[in-house]
Amino acid sequence: MRQKLYSVIIAGGRGTRFWPLSRSRKPKQLLKLFGPKTLLDETADRVLSLAGSDQTLIVTVAEQLNAVRKALRGLPRKNVLAEPEGKNTAPCIGLAALEVIARDSDAVMIVLPADHWVTDVPAFRRTLKTAAELAARHDHLVTIGIRPAYPETGYGYIVKGKPLAGDGIWGAYQVKRFKEKPDAKIARQLLRQGSLWNAGIFAWKASTLLTLIERYQPQIHNSLTNIAKAAAGKPLASAAPKLGSVIAREYKKMPSISIDHAILEQAASEGRVLTVPGDFGWSDVGSWAAVHQMSARDANGNAANGNWLGLDAKNCLIHAPDRLVVVLGMRDAIIVDTPDALLVGDLKRSQEVRELVDELKKRGYASYTVDSSRSGR
């Protein structure tokens, strides 16, 4: 299948969840949160063996294009596509599908975010191969579902239908419906029903996706068609002035909508979505609290990176790469020190950092959310 398989990595985050370390020009996927490599590097390493560097595509936004190319020098320049503006995942994945189908009209594309974390890489690759094989055999969309460890309210869920029979692919199910971020009571019910976390990792034929975009999202389809005509079979990453202006014009016409809401939910209601359960130690690394949970911690539950001293500090997350930070008598705190900004907050409220960034912009501090050159390592 190698000649017909493409990996598409979505790398256009806005840099809001991990402020002040992340900025719009240096978002989460370009951070080194767990070691010497960025999350984008780690993601690319996990999938390069599936399709090879020539058939691994990155989709980012224009302001992050140079940083992404610099981070992934091993990929051909033509394999890094830039959206003129972020319009959520439906236009982004649709743009990637145009590129894939121009290269191979029968190709399967694996789609995955650039900023997730996986502990069991061999199991991850096996699961993706299964999903890709399933997508190659069927005119369906395939999504990876994670077997839940607990009733998480911050994830979407996949409600399984009947097992897929007579295919030879073990463990696949029809998708009955999707449930977006339930409350705690519903999350517990979903867990008892055997529902899966929706990881946002997919496999499908590029042609299948574009057909369903035409059916469910005609405005996106019309814009993608105009882009394809302007490209005339040339790589979208060539960014010729004429092609770039067409992409920018058509992007303004497209709605900002996720692939889940735009396509998957409607396709599931028509029996066009399958799921493959995965168990490979997954996290979407959605907040500073997730980083704390996934990091090595000392006897007092503190996770730290850099130069720090804790005195009666417990269950804290400290990022202090440049200067000494002393933490006295604090509990459940986030402390993130960068050259131009310092965050001190409640670890349990780390999901609110995104709203904090919006507030900074409203109050005249927008420059502190954009310029990553001052934000250190």
C-alpha positions in Angstrom: 0.0 0.0 0.0 3.0 2.3 0.4 2.7 4.0 -3.0 -1.0 4.8 -2.2 -0.7 6.0 1.4 -0.2 9.6 2.5 0.2 10.9 6.0 -1.3 14.4 6.6 -0.2 16.2 9.8 -2.3 19.2 10.8 0.0 21.8 12.3 -1.9 25.1 12.4 -2.5 25.7 16.1 -2.9 29.2 17.5 -0.6 29.0 20.5 -3.3 29.8 23.1 -3.3 26.8 25.5 0.3 27.0 26.6 0.8 30.7 27.0 3.2 32.3 27.8 5.6 29.6 26.4 3.5 29.3 23.2 2.6 32.2 20.9 0.7 32.4 17.6 4.1 32.1 15.8 5.3 29.4 18.1 2.3 27.3 19.0 2.1 24.1 21.0 3.3 21.8 18.3 6.6 23.7 18.1 7.3 23.4 21.8 9.6 20.9 23.5 7.4 19.9 26.4 8.7 16.5 27.1 12.2 16.2 25.8 14.7 17.5 23.1 12.2 17.3 20.3 9.1 19.4 19.5 5.7 17.7 19.5 5.6 18.2 15.7 9.0 16.4 15.4 7.7 13.5 17.5 4.5 13.2 15.4 6.5 13.2 12.2 8.8 10.5 13.6 5.8 8.3 14.4 4.4 8.3 10.9 7.3 8.6 8.5 7.7 4.9 8.4 4.1 4.5 7.3 4.2 6.5 4.1 7.8 7.8 3.7 9.0 11.4 3.6 7.8 12.0 0.0 4.3 11.1 1.0 4.1 12.9 4.3 2.3 16.3 4.1 2.1 19.1 6.7 -0.6 21.7 6.7 0.0 24.8 8.7 -0.9 28.5 8.5 1.1 31.1 6.6 2.6 32.8 9.7 4.0 29.5 10.9 5.3 28.2 7.5 8.9 29.1 7.9 9.1 27.7 11.5 7.5 24.4 10.4 9.8 24.0 7.4 12.8 24.7 9.7 11.6 22.1 12.2 11.1 19.4 9.5 14.1 19.9 7.2 13.9 16.3 6.1 10.6 16.8 4.2 10.5 18.2 0.7 9.4 21.9 0.7 6.5 21.0 -1.6 5.1 18.8 1.1 4.4 21.7 3.5 1.2 23.5 2.6 0.2 26.8 4.1 -3.4 28.0 4.7 -3.7 31.8 4.3 -5.8 31.8 7.5 -7.0 29.2 10.0 -10.6 28.1 9.2 -10.7 25.0 11.5 -10.1 21.5 10.3 -12.7 21.0 7.5 -11.1 23.5 5.0 -7.6 22.5 6.1 -8.2 18.7 5.5 -10.0 19.5 2.3 -7.0 21.4 1.0 -4.8 18.5 1.9 -7.1 16.1 0.0 -6.7 18.2 -3.1 -3.0 17.8 -2.9 -3.2 14.0 -2.3 -5.7 13.4 -5.1 -3.6 15.4 -7.5 -0.7 13.1 -6.8 -2.7 9.8 -6.7 -6.4 9.7 -7.4 -6.9 6.5 -5.5 -4.7 7.3 -2.5 -5.6 6.8 1.2 -4.8 9.6 3.5 -4.1 9.3 7.2 -4.9 12.6 9.0 -3.6 13.4 12.5 -2.9 16.4 14.7 0.7 17.5 15.2 0.5 18.1 18.9 -0.6 14.8 20.5 1.5 12.4 22.6 1.8 8.6 22.2 3.6 6.2 24.5 3.4 2.9 22.6 4.6 3.9 19.1 4.5 0.3 17.6 0.9 -0.1 18.7 0.0 3.3 17.3 1.5 2.4 13.9 -0.3 -0.9 13.9 -3.6 0.8 14.6 -3.1 3.3 11.8 -2.1 0.6 9.3 -5.4 -1.2 10.2 -7.4 2.0 9.7 -5.7 2.7 6.4 -6.3 -0.9 5.1 -9.9 -0.6 6.1 -10.3 2.8 4.3 -8.7 1.2 1.2 -11.3 -1.6 1.1 -14.4 0.5 1.8 -15.9 3.7 0.6 -16.1 4.9 4.3 -14.5 7.3 6.6 -12.4 5.6 9.4 -11.7 7.2 12.8 -9.4 6.0 15.6 -11.2 5.7 18.9 -9.2 5.5 22.2 -10.4 3.1 24.9 -11.1 5.5 27.8 -9.2 5.2 31.0 -11.7 7.4 32.9 -14.9 9.5 32.3 -13.1 12.5 30.7 -15.4 15.5 30.1 -12.9 17.4 27.9 -13.0 14.9 25.0 -15.5 14.0 22.4 -16.8 10.4 22.3 -17.5 7.9 19.6 -20.6 5.8 20.3 -20.0 2.4 18.7 -22.6 0.5 16.6 -22.4 -3.0 15.3 -19.0 -4.7 14.8 -17.9 -4.8 11.1 -18.3 -8.4 10.0 -16.9 -10.4 7.1 -14.0 -8.1 6.3 -11.0 -9.8 7.9 -10.1 -6.6 9.8 -10.4 -7.5 13.5 -11.9 -5.0 15.9 -13.6 -2.4 13.7 -17.1 -1.1 14.4 -19.7 1.0 12.7 -20.0 4.5 14.3 -23.5 5.1 15.6 -23.0 8.7 16.5 -20.6 11.2 18.1 -21.0 13.0 21.4 -19.1 16.2 22.0 -17.6 16.9 25.5 -20.3 15.5 27.8 -20.8 16.4 31.4 -19.5 14.0 34.1 -22.8 12.0 34.3 -23.1 11.4 30.6 -19.3 10.6 30.4 -19.8 7.8 32.9 -22.7 6.4 30.9 -20.7 6.5 27.7 -17.9 4.7 29.5 -20.3 1.9 30.6 -21.6 1.6 27.0 -18.1 1.0 25.7 -17.8 4.3 23.9 -14.4 5.6 22.8 -12.6 8.9 23.0 -12.5 10.7 19.7 -8.8 11.3 19.1 -9.2 13.3 15.9 -7.1 10.7 13.9 -8.6 9.5 10.7 -8.0 7.5 7.5 -10.0 7.7 4.2 -9.5 7.8 0.5 -9.0 11.4 -0.6 -11.7 10.9 -3.2 -14.2 9.6 -0.6 -13.7 12.7 1.5 -14.1 15.1 -1.4 -17.3 13.4 -2.5 -18.7 13.8 1.0 -17.6 17.4 1.2 -19.5 18.0 -2.0 -22.6 16.4 -0.4 -22.5 18.0 3.0 -20.6 21.2 2.6 -21.2 22.6 -0.9 -19.6 26.0 -0.2 -16.3 24.3 0.9 -16.5 22.1 -2.1 -17.0 25.0 -4.5 -14.0 26.8 -3.1 -11.8 23.7 -3.2 -12.9 23.1 -6.8 -11.8 26.7 -7.7 -8.5 26.1 -6.0 -8.0 22.8 -7.9 -8.7 24.5 -11.2 -6.2 27.3 -10.5 -3.5 24.8 -9.4 -3.9 22.9 -12.7 -2.2 19.8 -11.3 0.7 21.7 -9.8 1.7 21.3 -6.1 -0.3 23.7 -3.8 2.9 24.4 -1.9 4.5 26.0 -5.0 2.6 29.2 -3.8 2.8 30.9 -7.2 1.4 34.4 -6.8 -1.7 33.6 -8.9 -2.4 30.4 -7.0 -1.8 32.0 -3.7 -4.2 34.8 -4.4 -6.9 32.3 -5.4 -6.4 30.2 -2.3 -6.7 33.4 -0.1 -9.8 34.5 -1.9 -11.5 31.1 -1.7 -10.6 30.7 2.0 -12.5 33.9 2.8 -15.6 32.2 1.4 -15.4 29.0 3.4 -17.0 28.6 6.8 -14.8 28.0 9.9 -15.9 24.5 10.9 -14.4 21.3 12.1 -14.3 18.1 10.1 -16.3 16.4 12.8 -19.2 18.8 12.5 -18.9 19.4 8.8 -18.6 15.8 7.6 -18.2 13.0 10.2 -21.4 13.6 12.2 -23.6 13.6 9.0 -21.8 10.7 7.4 -22.2 8.6 10.6 -26.0 9.2 10.5 -25.9 7.5 7.0 -23.7 4.6 8.1 -20.6 5.9 6.3 -18.2 6.0 9.3 -16.2 3.2 10.9 -14.0 3.2 14.0 -10.9 1.2 15.0 -10.3 1.1 18.7 -6.8 2.1 19.8 -4.8 1.4 23.0 -1.4 3.1 22.7 -1.1 5.5 25.6 -2.6 8.6 24.0 -3.1 12.2 25.2 -4.1 15.3 23.3 -1.8 17.3 25.7 -4.6 19.8 26.0 -3.4 21.9 29.0 -0.6 22.6 31.4 -2.4 20.2 33.8 -2.0 17.5 31.2 1.8 18.3 31.0 1.9 18.0 34.8 0.2 14.6 34.7 2.4 13.2 32.0 5.7 14.5 33.4 8.0 12.9 35.9 7.2 14.3 39.4 9.1 14.4 42.6 8.0 13.0 46.0 5.8 16.1 46.5 4.1 15.8 43.1 6.0 18.7 41.5 6.9 18.5 37.9 9.6 20.9 36.9 11.8 22.0 34.0 14.8 24.4 34.6 16.2 26.2 37.6 13.9 26.1 40.6 13.7 25.5 44.3 10.6 24.4 46.1 10.0 25.0 49.8 6.9 23.2 51.0 5.5 23.2 47.5 3.2 20.4 46.4 1.6 19.3 43.1 3.0 22.2 41.1 4.2 22.6 37.5 7.2 24.8 37.1 8.8 25.9 33.9 11.9 28.1 34.6 14.6 27.6 31.9 16.3 31.0 32.3 16.4 32.2 35.9 15.9 30.8 39.4 12.3 30.5 40.5 11.5 29.8 44.1 8.2 28.3 45.0 7.2 28.8 48.7 4.2 27.0 50.3 2.2 26.7 47.1 -0.2 23.9 46.1 -1.6 22.9 42.7 0.1 25.9 40.9 1.3 26.5 37.4 4.4 28.7 37.2 5.7 29.4 33.7 8.6 31.9 33.4 9.7 33.3 30.1 11.8 36.4 29.3 8.9 38.7 28.7 6.0 37.2 30.6 5.2 35.2 33.7 2.2 33.0 34.4 1.2 32.0 37.9 -2.1 30.2 38.2 -4.2 27.4 39.6 -3.3 24.1 38.0 -6.9 23.0 38.1 -7.9 26.0 36.0 -5.3 25.5 33.3 -8.0 25.0 30.6 -8.8 28.7 31.1 -5.4 29.8 29.7 -7.1 30.0 26.3 -9.6 32.6 27.6 -6.7 34.4 29.3 -5.0 34.9 26.0 -8.3 36.4 24.6 -8.4 38.8 27.6 -4.8 39.9 27.0 -5.7 40.9 23.4 -8.8 42.8 24.6 -6.7 44.7 27.2 -4.0 45.9 24.8 -1.4 43.1 25.4 -1.7 41.4 22.0 2.0 41.7 21.3 2.6 39.2 24.2 0.5 36.6 22.4 2.3 36.9 19.0 6.0 37.3 19.3 7.6 34.0 20.1 11.1 35.4 19.6 11.2 36.8 23.1 9.6 33.8 24.8 12.8 31.8 25.2 13.1 28.0 24.9 
